[in-house]
Amino acid sequence: MRPSVKICGLMRAEDVRMCVRRGADMVGFVVEYPYPVPWNLDVEAAKALMALVGEPAKTCVVTGGPPDKVLRIARETKPDYIQLHCNETLADTALLVNELKNHGVKIIKTLFPNTPDLEKTAAAFCAVGIDALLFDPRTPDNAAHGGMTDLSAFSQLQRAVNCPVILAGGISPGNVAEIVLQSQTQHIDLMTGVEVSPGIKDETKVIALFQALQ
C-alpha cells in the first residue's frame, strides 16, 4: 500500500484540479505565513482554490503565529487540516486543538531537526491531541529553501510517538521510492519536488511521482 501523499504550496486552480485528479490525498495552501515565502496566499485566494477540492482529497492550510490569528484563518477558510509550521508553543497548540475540534478541523504540527529535545517535544505535542506531526527541514527562517530530510532522525521520531508522522524534505519522483522504502513512512509531503518554479506544479512530475509509488 502506497503512503498517503500531500502536495503543498498550491497557488493555481489548474494545479489544484490536476493534483487531485492525479491522486493527491491532501493538498496544501500556504496562508498568511509570518515569513516571506513565494507560496503565500491571502485568505480569499486560498478559499477560492480550496473550493475546487473534492472528495476524497483533503485540504490543509499551512500557517503559523499566535492562536487568534490561526483561529481566524481556520474559521474563514474551513480546511480539513491546519498545519502549524512556525514556532507555536505546546500551550498554544493545545488551545488550538481544543478550539478547532469543535469546527471539525484537525491539526498537524511541524517539528524541525533543530527542535530541542526532539523526541520528548514530539511526544508532548502528540499528548495534547494533535492529529499528526510533520518532520521537515524547511524551518520558518529557511522556508523558501528547505533541504533533504534526515531519515535516521525521522525513524527515531516515529518510534518515539504514538501519532502519525509525515515525512517532508527533498522528496522527488526520482527518489521517493527509495525514501519510502528506507523510512517505512506511511505519509509524505512534497512541494518543490513536483514544481517547475515556486507555485507552478509540473504535471509530468506529479504523474511520475505516483508511478514511482505503485
Backbone as CSV, one residue per row, in Angstrom:
resi,resn,N_x,N_y,N_z,CA_x,CA_y,CA_z,C_x,C_y,C_z
1,MET,0.844,-1.194,0.000,0.000,0.000,0.000,0.878,1.242,0.000
2,ARG,0.617,2.152,-0.919,1.462,3.344,-1.009,1.162,4.301,0.145
3,PRO,2.139,5.159,0.479,1.873,6.154,1.525,0.880,7.197,1.037
4,SER,0.215,7.847,1.975,-0.615,8.988,1.603,0.298,10.123,1.148
5,VAL,-0.191,10.913,0.200,0.621,11.959,-0.421,-0.055,13.317,-0.228
6,LYS,0.685,14.228,0.382,0.254,15.629,0.496,1.118,16.456,-0.441
7,ILE,0.475,17.217,-1.310,1.188,18.139,-2.199,0.855,19.548,-1.745
8,CYS,1.889,20.303,-1.425,1.707,21.595,-0.767,2.170,22.751,-1.658
9,GLY,1.795,23.951,-1.240,2.212,25.154,-1.958,1.433,25.402,-3.229
10,LEU,0.167,25.000,-3.246,-0.654,25.201,-4.447,-1.110,26.653,-4.547
11,MET,-1.064,27.187,-5.782,-1.397,28.590,-5.993,-2.268,28.815,-7.226
12,ARG,-2.483,27.776,-8.024,-3.234,27.944,-9.271,-4.370,26.927,-9.338
13,ALA,-5.493,27.368,-9.890,-6.662,26.496,-9.991,-6.353,25.250,-10.801
14,GLU,-5.635,25.405,-11.906,-5.353,24.253,-12.755,-4.467,23.228,-12.039
15,ASP,-3.600,23.714,-11.153,-2.748,22.786,-10.406,-3.534,22.050,-9.323
16,VAL,-4.475,22.750,-8.705,-5.323,22.085,-7.706,-6.085,20.939,-8.357
17,ARG,-6.729,21.227,-9.472,-7.511,20.192,-10.163,-6.619,19.039,-10.602
18,MET,-5.440,19.367,-11.125,-4.534,18.339,-11.625,-4.039,17.443,-10.496
19,CYS,-3.620,18.031,-9.379,-3.081,17.229,-8.277,-4.145,16.304,-7.699
20,VAL,-5.366,16.791,-7.584,-6.455,15.951,-7.079,-6.763,14.837,-8.078
21,ARG,-6.804,15.204,-9.349,-7.111,14.205,-10.385,-6.056,13.118,-10.448
22,ARG,-4.792,13.481,-10.219,-3.701,12.515,-10.324,-3.528,11.666,-9.071
23,GLY,-4.222,12.010,-7.984,-4.201,11.110,-6.843,-3.737,11.679,-5.518
24,ALA,-3.523,12.999,-5.423,-3.106,13.565,-4.136,-4.165,13.309,-3.078
25,ASP,-3.741,12.843,-1.921,-4.655,12.596,-0.816,-4.979,13.873,-0.054
26,MET,-4.042,14.809,-0.089,-4.233,16.094,0.580,-3.519,17.166,-0.221
27,VAL,-4.117,18.341,-0.315,-3.483,19.469,-0.994,-3.361,20.618,-0.002
28,GLY,-2.198,21.275,-0.033,-1.889,22.290,0.971,-1.773,23.675,0.387
29,PHE,-2.208,24.656,1.177,-2.213,26.053,0.772,-1.563,26.875,1.880
30,VAL,-0.516,27.609,1.524,0.184,28.449,2.493,-0.583,29.765,2.615
31,VAL,-1.045,30.073,3.810,-1.930,31.223,4.010,-1.391,32.127,5.121
32,GLU,-1.129,33.365,4.763,-0.668,34.373,5.727,0.484,33.853,6.589
33,TYR,1.439,33.190,5.921,2.595,32.690,6.659,3.400,33.881,7.181
34,PRO,3.907,33.825,8.409,4.538,35.003,9.016,5.914,35.364,8.474
35,TYR,6.473,34.541,7.595,7.747,34.860,6.962,7.521,34.958,5.453
36,PRO,8.342,35.729,4.750,8.148,35.860,3.294,8.533,34.584,2.555
37,VAL,7.544,33.950,1.945,7.771,32.757,1.134,6.997,32.931,-0.174
38,PRO,7.472,32.336,-1.254,6.839,32.573,-2.553,5.458,31.947,-2.713
39,TRP,5.056,31.071,-1.803,3.771,30.367,-1.951,2.638,31.030,-1.169
40,ASN,2.902,32.158,-0.541,1.941,32.757,0.374,0.680,33.250,-0.338
41,LEU,-0.477,32.928,0.221,-1.771,33.375,-0.281,-2.493,34.162,0.803
42,ASP,-3.397,35.057,0.377,-4.296,35.632,1.364,-5.505,34.715,1.512
43,VAL,-6.344,35.012,2.474,-7.468,34.137,2.796,-8.413,33.978,1.611
44,GLU,-8.712,35.048,0.932,-9.685,34.972,-0.167,-9.164,34.114,-1.318
45,ALA,-7.897,34.262,-1.650,-7.315,33.431,-2.716,-7.319,31.964,-2.315
46,ALA,-6.992,31.692,-1.057,-6.988,30.304,-0.586,-8.386,29.708,-0.629
47,LYS,-9.380,30.461,-0.191,-10.766,29.971,-0.200,-11.212,29.600,-1.609
48,ALA,-10.866,30.421,-2.576,-11.268,30.147,-3.960,-10.636,28.860,-4.469
49,LEU,-9.381,28.634,-4.135,-8.705,27.410,-4.569,-9.223,26.189,-3.823
50,MET,-9.463,26.334,-2.550,-9.929,25.205,-1.748,-11.315,24.743,-2.170
51,ALA,-12.098,25.639,-2.718,-13.434,25.276,-3.187,-13.385,24.304,-4.359
52,LEU,-12.222,24.173,-4.998,-12.065,23.281,-6.140,-11.739,21.846,-5.722
53,VAL,-11.468,21.642,-4.442,-11.034,20.329,-3.957,-12.258,19.483,-3.608
54,GLY,-12.333,18.313,-4.234,-13.437,17.410,-3.948,-12.967,16.141,-3.266
55,GLU,-13.893,15.423,-2.678,-13.581,14.153,-2.032,-13.018,13.170,-3.054
56,PRO,-12.112,12.307,-2.629,-11.702,12.074,-1.232,-10.536,12.937,-0.767
57,ALA,-10.034,13.830,-1.612,-8.884,14.650,-1.219,-9.263,15.591,-0.074
58,LYS,-8.296,15.868,0.788,-8.483,16.760,1.919,-7.706,18.054,1.699
59,THR,-8.141,19.101,2.394,-7.467,20.396,2.304,-6.685,20.675,3.582
60,CYS,-5.568,21.363,3.406,-4.714,21.725,4.542,-4.237,23.158,4.364
61,VAL,-4.435,23.982,5.377,-3.906,25.339,5.393,-2.633,25.344,6.222
62,VAL,-1.558,25.807,5.620,-0.259,25.891,6.290,-0.057,27.339,6.728
63,THR,0.109,27.540,8.027,0.250,28.896,8.539,1.055,28.859,9.829
64,GLY,1.046,29.940,10.557,1.759,29.998,11.816,1.516,31.322,12.488
65,GLY,1.816,31.369,13.786,1.617,32.601,14.519,0.752,32.405,15.736
66,PRO,0.276,33.495,16.333,-0.499,33.400,17.568,-1.840,32.713,17.350
67,PRO,-2.402,32.127,18.400,-3.646,31.371,18.255,-4.805,32.157,17.654
68,ASP,-4.948,33.434,18.019,-6.085,34.187,17.488,-6.004,34.332,15.973
69,LYS,-4.810,34.479,15.458,-4.642,34.548,14.005,-4.988,33.210,13.361
70,VAL,-4.483,32.122,13.923,-4.745,30.793,13.356,-6.240,30.484,13.400
71,LEU,-6.891,30.828,14.502,-8.330,30.590,14.613,-9.108,31.384,13.574
72,ARG,-8.717,32.624,13.361,-9.395,33.437,12.340,-9.245,32.805,10.958
73,ILE,-8.041,32.391,10.618,-7.808,31.779,9.304,-8.611,30.488,9.169
74,ALA,-8.648,29.698,10.233,-9.398,28.443,10.193,-10.888,28.696,10.001
75,ARG,-11.422,29.679,10.718,-12.849,29.983,10.586,-13.185,30.475,9.180
76,GLU,-12.272,31.230,8.594,-12.552,31.819,7.283,-12.349,30.830,6.142
77,THR,-11.395,29.923,6.275,-11.095,29.014,5.163,-11.745,27.640,5.310
78,LYS,-12.040,27.233,6.545,-12.702,25.943,6.821,-11.969,24.746,6.181
79,PRO,-10.699,24.574,6.486,-9.957,23.431,5.928,-10.248,22.154,6.702
80,ASP,-9.821,21.036,6.137,-9.855,19.780,6.893,-8.751,19.757,7.946
81,TYR,-7.603,20.353,7.603,-6.444,20.376,8.499,-5.831,21.773,8.531
82,ILE,-5.308,22.136,9.677,-4.420,23.296,9.825,-3.035,22.750,10.158
83,GLN,-2.040,23.179,9.395,-0.654,22.796,9.679,0.053,23.966,10.329
84,LEU,0.443,23.796,11.575,1.176,24.821,12.315,2.649,24.673,11.978
85,HIS,3.168,25.626,11.221,4.503,25.458,10.639,5.441,26.586,11.071
86,CYS,5.291,27.001,12.322,6.183,28.044,12.808,6.684,27.630,14.189
87,ASN,6.699,28.550,15.124,7.269,28.247,16.439,6.183,28.217,17.513
88,GLU,5.048,27.609,17.192,3.940,27.556,18.136,4.332,26.758,19.384
89,THR,3.933,27.258,20.531,4.258,26.585,21.784,3.306,25.418,22.016
90,LEU,3.671,24.601,22.987,2.809,23.493,23.371,1.470,24.018,23.892
91,ALA,1.506,25.077,24.683,0.268,25.636,25.242,-0.621,26.202,24.139
92,ASP,-0.023,26.924,23.199,-0.812,27.466,22.083,-1.419,26.350,21.243
93,THR,-0.647,25.308,21.024,-1.143,24.189,20.227,-2.289,23.479,20.933
94,ALA,-2.163,23.283,22.236,-3.244,22.655,22.998,-4.516,23.485,22.917
95,LEU,-4.385,24.806,23.017,-5.547,25.689,22.896,-6.212,25.528,21.540
96,LEU,-5.392,25.491,20.492,-5.928,25.362,19.139,-6.593,24.009,18.913
97,VAL,-6.006,22.956,19.463,-6.629,21.631,19.364,-8.039,21.670,19.945
98,ASN,-8.163,22.252,21.124,-9.461,22.287,21.794,-10.465,23.170,21.067
99,GLU,-10.015,24.286,20.541,-10.920,25.199,19.842,-11.345,24.644,18.487
100,LEU,-10.396,24.099,17.743,-10.683,23.709,16.363,-11.427,22.387,16.253
101,LYS,-11.326,21.538,17.267,-12.071,20.275,17.177,-13.567,20.520,17.135
102,ASN,-14.013,21.647,17.689,-15.428,21.997,17.626,-15.855,22.385,16.221
103,HIS,-14.876,22.706,15.381,-15.157,23.087,13.990,-14.790,21.970,13.017
104,GLY,-14.405,20.813,13.548,-14.048,19.688,12.692,-12.722,19.858,11.979
105,VAL,-11.851,20.724,12.495,-10.547,20.973,11.884,-9.471,20.239,12.672
106,LYS,-8.682,19.413,11.990,-7.605,18.666,12.619,-6.290,19.449,12.526
107,ILE,-5.350,19.085,13.372,-4.092,19.842,13.445,-2.893,18.958,13.157
108,ILE,-2.042,19.459,12.268,-0.712,18.904,12.012,0.296,19.888,12.594
109,LYS,1.206,19.413,13.416,2.243,20.285,13.975,3.585,19.917,13.373
110,THR,4.252,20.902,12.784,5.571,20.676,12.205,6.655,20.808,13.259
111,LEU,7.571,19.849,13.239,8.788,19.937,14.031,9.980,19.885,13.089
112,PHE,11.064,20.499,13.521,12.241,20.658,12.678,13.437,19.917,13.288
113,PRO,14.440,19.592,12.484,15.601,18.867,13.018,16.300,19.585,14.166
114,ASN,16.189,20.927,14.202,16.857,21.673,15.271,15.980,21.871,16.505
115,THR,14.824,21.202,16.549,13.952,21.297,17.723,14.659,20.726,18.948
116,PRO,14.770,21.491,20.036,15.411,20.952,21.245,14.648,19.744,21.778
117,ASP,15.383,18.745,22.239,14.770,17.526,22.798,13.660,17.015,21.875
118,LEU,14.038,16.767,20.622,13.057,16.496,19.561,12.057,15.408,19.944
119,GLU,12.547,14.259,20.397,11.630,13.151,20.659,10.701,13.447,21.833
120,LYS,11.229,14.040,22.883,10.408,14.407,24.043,9.385,15.470,23.657
121,THR,9.815,16.444,22.881,8.909,17.504,22.438,7.809,16.942,21.553
122,ALA,8.186,16.048,20.648,7.203,15.430,19.763,6.153,14.668,20.557
123,ALA,6.578,13.910,21.548,5.636,13.151,22.373,4.688,14.077,23.121
124,ALA,5.207,15.222,23.556,4.360,16.179,24.280,3.296,16.767,23.358
125,PHE,3.648,17.073,22.129,2.650,17.595,21.183,1.598,16.537,20.866
126,CYS,2.021,15.299,20.701,1.046,14.237,20.456,0.092,14.101,21.635
127,ALA,0.607,14.280,22.838,-0.206,14.093,24.037,-1.306,15.136,24.172
128,VAL,-1.143,16.318,23.572,-2.197,17.341,23.682,-3.284,17.161,22.625
129,GLY,-3.123,16.145,21.758,-4.232,15.804,20.878,-4.109,16.206,19.423
130,ILE,-2.886,16.560,18.966,-2.746,16.834,17.539,-3.010,15.548,16.748
131,ASP,-3.312,15.709,15.485,-3.649,14.554,14.661,-2.440,13.965,13.951
132,ALA,-1.395,14.763,13.746,-0.174,14.266,13.115,0.952,15.258,13.348
133,LEU,2.169,14.745,13.300,3.372,15.569,13.242,3.876,15.588,11.811
134,LEU,4.587,16.642,11.465,5.298,16.689,10.189,6.754,16.999,10.496
135,PHE,7.663,16.166,9.990,9.092,16.360,10.215,9.681,16.956,8.950
136,ASP,10.190,18.193,9.062,10.552,18.947,7.869,11.811,19.770,8.121
137,PRO,12.806,19.683,7.224,13.988,20.535,7.361,13.724,21.986,6.955
138,ARG,12.530,22.260,6.422,12.181,23.610,5.975,11.761,24.432,7.191
139,THR,12.724,25.036,7.879,12.461,25.797,9.091,11.815,27.147,8.751
140,PRO,11.154,27.795,9.727,10.489,29.062,9.434,11.389,30.112,8.792
141,ASP,12.629,30.231,9.240,13.516,31.243,8.680,14.230,30.767,7.420
142,ASN,13.941,29.527,6.994,14.541,28.996,5.774,13.479,28.294,4.943
143,ALA,12.249,28.798,5.036,11.107,28.103,4.435,11.169,28.065,2.916
144,ALA,11.851,29.012,2.315,11.887,29.059,0.854,12.950,28.148,0.255
145,HIS,13.770,27.529,1.095,14.863,26.724,0.561,14.812,25.255,0.978
146,GLY,14.570,25.002,2.253,14.405,23.612,2.678,15.696,22.824,2.612
147,GLY,15.586,21.550,2.241,16.736,20.671,2.189,16.293,19.236,2.333
148,MET,17.257,18.333,2.311,16.962,16.907,2.415,16.740,16.514,3.874
149,THR,15.725,15.709,4.103,15.414,15.290,5.457,16.420,14.263,5.967
150,ASP,16.489,14.138,7.280,17.363,13.178,7.950,16.525,11.935,8.252
151,LEU,16.715,10.877,7.467,15.884,9.683,7.621,16.138,8.972,8.940
152,SER,17.352,9.030,9.451,17.652,8.407,10.732,16.875,9.100,11.853
153,ALA,16.895,10.421,11.849,16.148,11.172,12.867,14.652,10.935,12.719
154,PHE,14.190,10.831,11.489,12.769,10.567,11.257,12.365,9.222,11.828
155,SER,13.174,8.214,11.613,12.865,6.879,12.128,12.823,6.874,13.654
156,GLN,13.753,7.580,14.276,13.753,7.678,15.736,12.490,8.385,16.220
157,LEU,12.090,9.413,15.483,10.897,10.166,15.850,9.651,9.293,15.745
158,GLN,9.562,8.510,14.683,8.424,7.608,14.527,8.289,6.655,15.707
159,ARG,9.414,6.156,16.174,9.386,5.196,17.281,9.045,5.859,18.616
160,ALA,9.250,7.171,18.693,9.089,7.862,19.977,7.661,8.337,20.235
161,VAL,6.801,8.329,19.214,5.471,8.917,19.370,4.386,7.921,18.970
162,ASN,3.167,8.240,19.361,2.041,7.364,19.047,1.048,8.027,18.091
163,CYS,1.472,9.098,17.420,0.629,9.714,16.405,1.359,9.635,15.062
164,PRO,0.645,9.753,13.949,1.301,9.672,12.643,2.364,10.758,12.469
165,VAL,3.422,10.418,11.743,4.479,11.387,11.418,4.619,11.445,9.906
166,ILE,4.463,12.640,9.369,4.568,12.867,7.925,6.010,13.243,7.608
167,LEU,6.551,12.674,6.551,7.932,12.932,6.150,7.970,13.952,5.018
168,ALA,8.801,14.974,5.173,8.969,16.000,4.149,10.449,16.332,4.019
169,GLY,10.787,16.950,2.883,12.147,17.430,2.702,12.920,16.713,1.624
170,GLY,13.041,17.344,0.468,13.873,16.807,-0.597,13.278,15.638,-1.354
171,ILE,12.000,15.359,-1.183,11.379,14.220,-1.856,11.014,14.611,-3.285
172,SER,11.305,13.724,-4.225,11.020,13.978,-5.637,10.612,12.666,-6.300
173,PRO,10.096,12.717,-7.520,9.760,11.464,-8.218,10.950,10.521,-8.339
174,GLY,12.148,11.076,-8.455,13.329,10.248,-8.653,13.796,9.504,-7.419
175,ASN,13.468,10.016,-6.229,13.974,9.366,-5.014,12.878,8.862,-4.087
176,VAL,11.607,9.103,-4.443,10.526,8.812,-3.498,10.446,7.334,-3.145
177,ALA,10.633,6.452,-4.125,10.513,5.016,-3.840,11.565,4.578,-2.822
178,GLU,12.795,5.045,-2.987,13.870,4.668,-2.068,13.646,5.272,-0.686
179,ILE,13.183,6.514,-0.634,12.935,7.166,0.653,11.832,6.437,1.416
180,VAL,10.773,6.076,0.721,9.680,5.349,1.377,10.161,3.990,1.870
181,LEU,10.965,3.317,1.053,11.492,2.015,1.452,12.376,2.129,2.682
182,GLN,13.260,3.115,2.703,14.196,3.264,3.814,13.505,3.709,5.097
183,SER,12.556,4.612,4.959,11.928,5.205,6.142,10.725,4.437,6.646
184,GLN,10.122,3.631,5.746,8.870,2.939,6.069,7.765,3.918,6.460
185,THR,7.840,5.127,5.922,6.821,6.123,6.229,5.498,5.780,5.564
186,GLN,4.432,6.160,6.212,3.096,5.980,5.654,2.515,7.281,5.116
187,HIS,3.291,8.385,5.259,2.783,9.696,4.843,3.949,10.543,4.336
188,ILE,3.798,11.138,3.163,4.840,12.018,2.631,4.232,13.363,2.217
189,ASP,5.092,14.379,2.202,4.687,15.742,1.860,5.701,16.293,0.863
190,LEU,5.213,16.778,-0.275,6.082,17.360,-1.295,5.627,18.770,-1.631
191,MET,6.584,19.575,-2.070,6.259,20.894,-2.592,7.152,21.175,-3.791
192,THR,8.408,21.527,-3.545,9.298,21.868,-4.657,9.634,20.664,-5.525
193,GLY,9.504,19.457,-4.977,9.852,18.252,-5.734,8.971,17.990,-6.937
194,VAL,7.806,18.650,-6.989,6.922,18.493,-8.154,6.621,19.851,-8.783
195,GLU,7.574,20.788,-8.672,7.395,22.125,-9.245,8.393,22.394,-10.364
196,VAL,8.016,23.311,-11.236,8.969,23.872,-12.184,9.502,25.203,-11.670
197,SER,8.721,25.872,-10.835,9.116,27.097,-10.143,8.137,27.281,-8.994
198,PRO,8.441,28.137,-8.018,7.567,28.245,-6.853,6.106,28.516,-7.222
199,GLY,5.235,27.613,-6.771,3.813,27.768,-7.021,3.324,27.236,-8.346
200,ILE,4.228,26.747,-9.187,3.859,26.205,-10.502,4.159,24.711,-10.492
201,LYS,3.120,23.896,-10.410,3.322,22.450,-10.360,3.512,21.900,-11.770
202,ASP,4.238,20.790,-11.841,4.573,20.143,-13.107,3.810,18.823,-13.182
203,GLU,2.846,18.733,-14.090,2.026,17.532,-14.165,2.856,16.301,-14.486
204,THR,3.883,16.457,-15.315,4.748,15.325,-15.639,5.410,14.774,-14.383
205,LYS,5.847,15.656,-13.494,6.475,15.223,-12.250,5.457,14.585,-11.313
206,VAL,4.259,15.123,-11.277,3.221,14.551,-10.411,2.862,13.139,-10.893
207,ILE,2.718,12.978,-12.191,2.441,11.644,-12.742,3.576,10.679,-12.390
208,ALA,4.819,11.142,-12.577,5.977,10.295,-12.292,6.044,9.916,-10.813
209,LEU,5.640,10.825,-9.954,5.618,10.558,-8.520,4.720,9.370,-8.214
210,PHE,3.495,9.412,-8.711,2.557,8.348,-8.382,2.929,7.044,-9.091
211,GLN,3.534,7.127,-10.240,4.015,5.921,-10.894,5.112,5.271,-10.061
212,ALA,5.999,6.079,-9.497,7.101,5.549,-8.678,6.590,4.887,-7.402
213,LEU,5.400,5.270,-6.954,4.853,4.728,-5.721,3.986,3.499,-5.924
214,GLN,3.781,3.089,-7.170,2.954,1.928,-7.453,3.622,0.638,-6.976
